[in-house]
């Protein structure tokens, strides 16, 4: 069993969240605001229990850098 499995499952959930919450047209980039992404990711990672606070913060810092280049929006390709 891979220790990365919880992360992959979480990222799959985040992809689905982006596709559900986006205002982009069907087949578009499925962008959502960083604040929304950060809230959902932090919440889901915390209830998962296998991802450390340090890993959560580091991941979100990288996502924020990408989002800042796209008017504060997170794209699925960012993760």
Backbone torsions as a table, in degrees:
resi	resn	phi	psi	omega
1	UNK	NA	130.3	-179.3
2	UNK	-81.1	140.5	176.2
3	UNK	-73.3	-10.6	-180.0
4	UNK	-88.3	-8.1	-177.5
5	UNK	-55.4	-45.7	178.0
6	UNK	-59.1	-37.2	-179.9
7	UNK	-66.0	-44.9	-179.8
8	UNK	-63.4	-40.8	177.9
9	UNK	-63.1	-42.5	178.3
10	UNK	-63.7	-42.9	-179.8
11	UNK	-66.5	-34.3	175.2
12	UNK	-63.7	-42.0	177.1
13	UNK	-63.5	-39.3	-179.8
14	UNK	-67.8	-37.1	176.9
15	UNK	-61.6	-45.8	178.9
16	UNK	-62.1	-40.9	178.7
17	UNK	-61.1	-43.5	178.9
18	UNK	-60.9	-43.0	-179.0
19	UNK	-66.3	-32.5	179.6
20	UNK	-78.1	-42.1	-171.5
21	UNK	-88.3	-13.0	-176.1
22	UNK	-66.3	154.2	171.0
23	UNK	-103.1	2.9	176.8
24	UNK	-68.0	152.2	177.9
25	UNK	-65.3	159.2	177.7
26	UNK	-50.1	130.7	-179.5
27	UNK	83.9	0.7	179.1
28	UNK	-80.0	-165.7	-174.5
29	UNK	-73.6	-11.9	-179.7
30	UNK	57.4	47.7	-179.6
31	UNK	-77.1	145.0	170.2
32	UNK	-138.0	155.4	179.3
33	UNK	-61.7	144.6	179.5
34	UNK	-54.9	-40.2	-177.7
35	UNK	-59.5	-42.3	178.5
36	UNK	-65.9	-47.1	179.4
37	UNK	-59.1	-47.6	-177.9
38	UNK	-60.9	-44.3	179.0
39	UNK	-60.4	-50.3	-178.1
40	UNK	-64.3	-45.4	-178.9
41	UNK	-62.5	-46.5	-179.8
42	UNK	-60.5	-44.1	-179.9
43	UNK	-62.8	-51.8	-177.7
44	UNK	-64.7	-39.1	178.4
45	UNK	-65.7	-37.0	-179.1
46	UNK	-69.3	-36.4	179.1
47	UNK	-79.0	-22.0	175.1
48	UNK	-63.1	-42.9	175.7
49	UNK	81.0	-6.0	-178.0
50	UNK	-107.8	1.2	180.0
51	UNK	-112.6	123.6	-175.8
52	UNK	-72.2	157.6	176.9
53	UNK	-58.2	-37.5	178.9
54	UNK	-63.5	-43.5	178.4
55	UNK	-64.8	-40.2	178.9
56	UNK	-61.2	-50.1	-178.6
57	UNK	-61.7	-43.9	-179.3
58	UNK	-63.3	-43.7	179.0
59	UNK	-61.0	-47.4	-177.7
60	UNK	-67.2	-31.8	175.9
61	UNK	-62.8	-43.2	178.1
62	UNK	-64.3	-41.6	178.2
63	UNK	-64.3	-40.4	-179.7
64	UNK	-62.6	-40.7	177.7
65	UNK	-57.7	-43.7	178.3
66	UNK	-67.6	-43.7	-178.6
67	UNK	-62.8	-37.4	180.0
68	UNK	-60.8	-25.9	177.9
69	UNK	-81.2	-8.8	-176.9
70	UNK	-127.8	46.5	176.5
71	UNK	56.1	35.4	176.2
72	UNK	79.6	11.9	-178.1
73	UNK	-104.3	139.0	176.4
74	UNK	-95.1	131.6	175.9
75	UNK	-106.8	149.6	-179.5
76	UNK	-55.8	-36.7	-178.8
77	UNK	-64.6	-15.7	178.1
78	UNK	-69.3	-18.7	179.0
79	UNK	-132.1	NA	NA
